[in-house]
């Protein structure tokens, strides 16, 4: 049994559109299970309470969303499946730790903007971790050492899985040669304050010599708070939500030199790895979940003045250093392909199956 989302199974074109990486991944997980000899039943993350009661205890393996609000029924389902190996599929940090980091980020925002009316977004309120972990045998974690480390306290086997990226993203030599060190791309999903768009806007409003292109869903409260600042800041360009397979994304990722994400809670930020596939050098926080090696830049302080100094320093690296980082970034990006996701998931699943068979001899 796979507890995930059924959208791409109902509308086949969704997986190809790659609005989110998991639209393809849920299909691929099913195919991997089929390949290993399993029939697969897929439950939607929004299964009704009535259908939840109909689940039979007949499964060998249960893989279910667990970490975010989409995993609200993981504990209920896993408790019913007494015969199955139960795999907790974590697409983000451990919920309590994620909520703590989100509250910290809003505390800093509120300190800078007292009396604001910003909605608190992306809190995880529907997951009972104690009940979920009680009925978990193994954790599959979309994440690097940061996210994986948040689950270490549960003393469960943890397997790292890298997210996929769209195969429609193409990178040519011109994508590497034309990049501009003075242009930064912010690319993120909803929850602008959680993902650090507020920090980016405030920093770049004081750096008119640098350009920020912000690609994210619009949020009415955020727009209202920053309306005056954005009108004054001609170097900040709001692009809205854009299609990663479209011309606008292709043009921006040819032109911009860096992808910026000062997020406070991610598994592995798929928005960033999508840009890494185009050679944009990542400038991110530890909590963004990106392995930076010797090519990316780690944001160590989100204090506005310190972050401003850091961004200036990043933009002033030598042309040779910049070109080397772009090349190394693109080389590292092959960790985030569809093929790599399939390989990591299948190897992890095989290891779990074999160990379970040994235990039950």
C-alpha positions as CSV (number, residue, x, y, z in Angstrom):
1,X,0.0,0.0,0.0
2,X,1.2,3.5,-0.9
3,X,-0.3,6.4,0.9
4,X,0.6,9.5,-1.2
5,X,-1.4,11.3,-3.8
6,X,-3.5,10.0,-6.7
7,X,-3.7,13.1,-8.8
8,X,-1.2,11.9,-11.5
9,X,-3.0,8.6,-11.8
10,X,-6.3,10.3,-12.5
11,X,-4.8,13.0,-14.8
12,X,-1.9,11.5,-16.7
13,X,-0.6,14.9,-18.0
14,X,0.2,16.1,-14.4
15,X,3.4,14.1,-14.1
16,X,4.7,15.5,-17.4
17,X,4.0,19.1,-16.3
18,X,6.2,18.7,-13.2
19,X,4.3,21.3,-11.2
20,X,5.8,19.4,-8.3
21,X,8.4,16.6,-8.3
22,X,6.2,14.2,-6.4
23,X,3.7,14.0,-9.2
24,X,6.2,12.0,-11.2
25,X,7.7,10.3,-8.1
26,X,4.4,8.7,-6.9
27,X,4.1,7.0,-10.3
28,X,7.7,5.9,-10.2
29,X,7.4,4.4,-6.7
30,X,4.5,2.4,-7.9
31,X,6.5,1.2,-10.9
32,X,9.5,0.2,-8.7
33,X,7.2,-1.8,-6.5
34,X,5.6,-3.5,-9.5
35,X,9.1,-4.3,-10.8
36,X,10.0,-6.0,-7.5
37,X,6.9,-8.2,-7.8
38,X,4.3,-6.3,-5.8
39,X,0.8,-5.3,-6.6
40,X,0.2,-1.7,-5.4
41,X,-2.9,0.0,-3.9
42,X,-2.6,3.7,-3.8
43,X,-4.5,5.8,-1.2
44,X,-4.9,9.5,-1.7
45,X,-3.6,11.7,1.1
46,X,-7.1,13.1,1.5
47,X,-8.8,9.7,1.9
48,X,-12.2,9.9,3.6
49,X,-12.7,8.6,7.2
50,X,-15.3,6.2,5.8
51,X,-12.8,4.7,3.3
52,X,-10.1,4.6,6.0
53,X,-12.3,2.1,7.9
54,X,-12.3,-0.2,4.9
55,X,-8.6,-0.9,4.9
56,X,-7.8,-4.6,5.3
57,X,-4.7,-6.0,7.0
58,X,-3.4,-7.8,3.9
59,X,-0.3,-5.8,2.9
60,X,3.4,-6.8,2.9
61,X,4.7,-3.2,2.6
62,X,3.2,0.1,3.6
63,X,4.8,3.4,2.4
64,X,3.1,6.5,3.6
65,X,3.5,10.3,3.7
66,X,4.3,11.1,7.3
67,X,6.1,14.4,8.0
68,X,3.8,17.1,6.7
69,X,0.1,17.7,7.1
70,X,-0.5,15.4,4.1
71,X,0.5,12.6,6.4
72,X,-2.3,13.1,8.8
73,X,-3.6,9.5,8.5
74,X,-0.2,7.8,8.6
75,X,-0.6,6.6,12.2
76,X,-4.2,5.4,11.6
77,X,-3.3,3.4,8.6
78,X,0.0,2.0,9.9
79,X,-1.7,0.8,13.1
80,X,-4.2,-1.3,11.1
81,X,-1.5,-3.0,9.0
82,X,0.0,-5.4,11.5
83,X,1.6,-7.6,8.8
84,X,3.4,-4.9,6.8
85,X,6.8,-3.4,6.9
86,X,5.9,0.2,7.6
87,X,7.9,2.9,5.9
88,X,7.5,6.5,7.0
89,X,8.1,8.7,4.0
90,X,9.5,12.0,5.2
91,X,9.5,14.9,2.7
92,X,10.6,17.4,5.2
93,X,12.2,17.7,8.7
94,X,10.6,16.2,11.8
95,X,7.4,18.1,12.4
96,X,8.1,19.4,15.9
97,X,11.5,20.7,14.8
98,X,10.0,22.2,11.7
99,X,7.4,24.1,13.7
100,X,10.1,25.3,16.1
101,X,12.1,26.7,13.2
102,X,9.1,28.3,11.7
103,X,8.1,30.0,14.9
104,X,11.7,31.3,15.3
105,X,11.5,32.8,11.8
106,X,8.2,34.6,12.5
107,X,9.5,35.9,15.8
108,X,12.4,37.6,13.9
109,X,9.9,38.9,11.3
110,X,7.6,40.3,14.0
111,X,10.5,41.9,15.7
112,X,11.2,43.8,12.5
113,X,7.5,44.5,11.7
114,X,5.6,44.9,15.0
115,X,1.8,44.9,14.6
116,X,1.9,43.2,11.2
117,X,-0.9,41.0,10.0
118,X,1.1,38.3,8.3
119,X,-0.5,34.8,8.5
120,X,1.6,32.0,9.9
121,X,2.0,29.5,7.1
122,X,3.3,25.9,6.7
123,X,2.9,24.8,10.3
124,X,2.4,21.1,10.7
125,X,-0.7,20.6,12.9
126,X,-2.3,17.4,11.7
127,X,0.5,14.8,12.4
128,X,0.7,12.8,15.7
129,X,4.4,11.9,15.6
130,X,4.3,9.7,18.7
131,X,1.6,7.5,17.2
132,X,3.2,7.6,13.8
133,X,6.7,6.5,15.0
134,X,5.2,3.9,17.2
135,X,4.1,2.1,14.1
136,X,7.1,2.9,11.9
137,X,9.8,0.4,11.0
138,X,11.9,2.5,8.6
139,X,12.2,6.1,7.6
140,X,12.8,7.2,4.0
141,X,13.9,10.8,4.1
142,X,14.0,13.3,1.3
143,X,16.8,15.3,2.8
144,X,20.5,15.7,3.6
145,X,22.2,15.6,6.9
146,X,20.1,18.4,8.3
147,X,16.7,16.9,7.7
148,X,17.9,13.3,8.4
149,X,19.4,14.5,11.7
150,X,16.0,15.7,13.0
151,X,14.8,12.1,12.9
152,X,17.8,10.5,14.7
153,X,16.1,10.7,18.1
154,X,13.6,8.0,17.0
155,X,16.4,5.4,16.6
156,X,14.8,4.0,13.4
157,X,16.8,3.0,10.3
158,X,16.9,6.0,7.9
159,X,17.5,6.0,4.2
160,X,18.3,9.1,2.2
161,X,16.3,9.7,-1.0
162,X,17.1,12.6,-3.3
163,X,14.2,14.3,-5.1
164,X,13.9,14.3,-8.9
165,X,13.9,17.2,-11.3
166,X,12.1,17.7,-14.5
167,X,13.7,16.0,-17.5
168,X,12.5,19.0,-19.6
169,X,15.2,21.2,-18.0
170,X,18.0,21.5,-20.6
171,X,21.3,23.1,-20.0
172,X,23.7,24.1,-22.8
173,X,27.1,25.8,-22.8
174,X,25.4,29.2,-23.2
175,X,23.6,28.7,-19.9
176,X,27.0,28.6,-18.2
177,X,28.7,31.3,-20.2
178,X,26.0,34.0,-20.0
179,X,25.4,34.1,-16.3
180,X,25.6,37.4,-14.4
181,X,27.1,37.6,-10.9
182,X,24.9,40.6,-10.1
183,X,21.6,38.8,-10.7
184,X,20.0,36.6,-8.1
185,X,17.0,34.3,-8.5
186,X,14.7,33.6,-5.6
187,X,12.7,30.5,-6.5
188,X,10.3,29.1,-3.9
189,X,6.8,27.8,-3.1
190,X,4.2,29.2,-0.8
191,X,5.1,30.5,2.6
192,X,7.2,33.5,1.7
193,X,8.3,34.2,5.3
194,X,9.1,30.6,6.0
195,X,11.2,30.4,2.9
196,X,12.9,33.8,3.5
197,X,11.5,36.0,0.7
198,X,11.1,38.7,3.3
199,X,14.8,38.6,4.1
200,X,15.7,38.7,0.4
201,X,13.4,41.6,-0.3
202,X,14.7,43.7,2.7
203,X,18.4,42.9,1.8
204,X,18.1,43.7,-1.9
205,X,16.1,46.9,-1.3
206,X,19.4,48.2,0.2
207,X,21.6,46.9,-2.7
208,X,20.4,48.8,-5.8
209,X,23.5,47.6,-7.8
210,X,22.2,44.0,-7.6
211,X,19.0,42.5,-9.1
212,X,16.7,40.1,-7.4
213,X,14.1,38.1,-9.5
214,X,11.5,36.7,-7.2
215,X,9.5,33.7,-8.5
216,X,6.9,32.6,-6.0
217,X,3.2,32.5,-5.5
218,X,1.8,35.9,-4.5
219,X,0.5,36.2,-0.9
220,X,-1.9,39.1,-0.2
221,X,-0.6,39.9,3.4
222,X,3.0,39.7,2.3
223,X,2.4,42.0,-0.7
224,X,0.6,44.6,1.6
225,X,3.4,44.7,4.1
226,X,6.1,45.2,1.5
227,X,4.1,47.3,-1.0
228,X,5.9,50.6,-0.4
229,X,9.3,49.0,-0.2
230,X,8.8,47.1,-3.5
231,X,7.6,50.2,-5.3
232,X,10.8,52.0,-4.3
233,X,13.1,49.1,-5.2
234,X,13.4,49.0,-8.9
235,X,16.0,46.2,-8.7
236,X,13.5,43.8,-7.2
237,X,11.4,42.1,-9.9
238,X,8.4,40.0,-8.9
239,X,7.8,37.3,-11.5
240,X,5.1,35.2,-9.8
241,X,4.8,31.5,-10.3
242,X,6.6,30.3,-13.4
243,X,6.7,27.0,-15.3
244,X,10.1,25.3,-15.1
245,X,9.7,24.0,-18.7
246,X,8.7,27.5,-20.0
247,X,10.7,30.2,-21.8
248,X,10.6,32.6,-18.8
249,X,12.3,30.1,-16.5
250,X,14.9,29.3,-19.2
251,X,15.7,33.0,-19.8
252,X,16.0,33.8,-16.1
253,X,18.3,30.8,-15.4
254,X,20.5,31.7,-18.3
255,X,20.9,35.2,-17.0
256,X,21.0,34.9,-13.2
257,X,24.2,33.7,-11.6
258,X,22.9,32.6,-8.2
259,X,19.8,30.9,-6.7
260,X,18.9,32.3,-3.3
261,X,16.8,30.6,-0.7
262,X,17.1,31.6,3.0
263,X,14.5,29.0,4.1
264,X,14.1,27.8,7.6
265,X,12.6,24.3,7.0
266,X,13.0,22.0,4.0
267,X,13.7,18.4,3.2
268,X,15.8,19.1,0.1
269,X,14.4,22.3,-1.5
270,X,13.3,21.1,-4.9
271,X,13.1,24.7,-6.2
272,X,16.8,25.1,-5.5
273,X,17.9,21.8,-7.1
274,X,15.8,22.6,-10.1
275,X,17.9,25.8,-10.5
276,X,21.1,23.9,-9.8
277,X,20.3,21.7,-12.8
278,X,20.7,25.0,-14.8
279,X,24.0,25.8,-13.2
280,X,22.9,28.5,-10.8
281,X,25.2,28.6,-7.8
282,X,23.2,28.1,-4.6
283,X,23.2,30.6,-1.8
284,X,21.1,29.0,0.9
285,X,20.7,28.3,4.6
286,X,21.6,25.0,6.2
287,X,17.8,24.3,6.7
288,X,17.3,24.4,2.9
289,X,18.8,20.9,2.8
290,X,21.3,21.5,-0.1
291,X,24.7,19.8,-0.1
292,X,27.0,22.7,-1.0
293,X,30.4,21.1,-1.1
294,X,32.9,23.6,-2.4
295,X,30.7,25.3,-5.0
296,X,27.8,26.9,-3.0
297,X,27.5,29.5,-0.3
298,X,26.1,28.8,3.1
299,X,24.0,31.6,4.8
300,X,25.2,31.5,8.4
301,X,23.2,34.5,9.7
302,X,19.8,35.9,8.7
303,X,20.4,39.2,10.4
304,X,19.5,41.7,7.7
305,X,22.7,43.7,7.9
306,X,25.0,40.6,8.1
307,X,23.1,39.0,5.2
308,X,23.4,42.1,3.2
309,X,27.2,42.1,3.7
310,X,27.3,38.4,2.8
311,X,25.4,38.9,-0.5
312,X,27.7,41.7,-1.5
313,X,30.7,39.4,-0.8
314,X,29.2,36.6,-2.9
315,X,28.5,38.9,-5.8
316,X,32.1,40.2,-5.7
317,X,33.9,36.8,-6.2
318,X,36.3,36.7,-9.2
319,X,35.1,35.8,-12.6
320,X,37.3,32.7,-12.6
321,X,35.9,31.6,-9.2
322,X,32.4,32.2,-10.3
323,X,32.8,30.1,-13.5
324,X,34.4,27.2,-11.6
325,X,31.5,27.3,-9.1
326,X,28.9,27.2,-11.9
327,X,30.6,24.2,-13.5
328,X,30.9,22.4,-10.2
329,X,27.2,23.2,-9.4
330,X,26.1,21.7,-12.7
331,X,28.2,18.6,-12.2
332,X,26.7,18.1,-8.7
333,X,23.2,18.5,-10.1
334,X,23.2,15.0,-11.5
335,X,22.4,13.8,-8.0
336,X,18.9,15.2,-8.5
337,X,17.7,13.5,-11.7
338,X,14.8,11.1,-12.2
339,X,17.3,8.3,-12.7
340,X,19.0,9.0,-9.4
341,X,15.7,9.2,-7.5
342,X,14.8,5.8,-9.0
343,X,18.1,4.2,-8.1
344,X,18.2,5.5,-4.5
345,X,14.5,4.5,-3.8
346,X,14.9,1.0,-5.3
347,X,18.1,0.2,-3.5
348,X,16.7,1.4,-0.2
349,X,13.5,-0.6,-0.7
350,X,15.5,-3.8,-1.7
351,X,17.6,-3.4,1.5
352,X,14.5,-3.0,3.7
353,X,12.8,-6.1,2.1
354,X,15.9,-8.3,2.4
355,X,16.5,-7.3,6.0
356,X,12.8,-8.0,6.9
357,X,13.0,-11.4,5.3
358,X,16.1,-12.2,7.4
359,X,14.4,-11.1,10.6
360,X,11.4,-13.4,9.8
361,X,13.3,-16.6,9.0
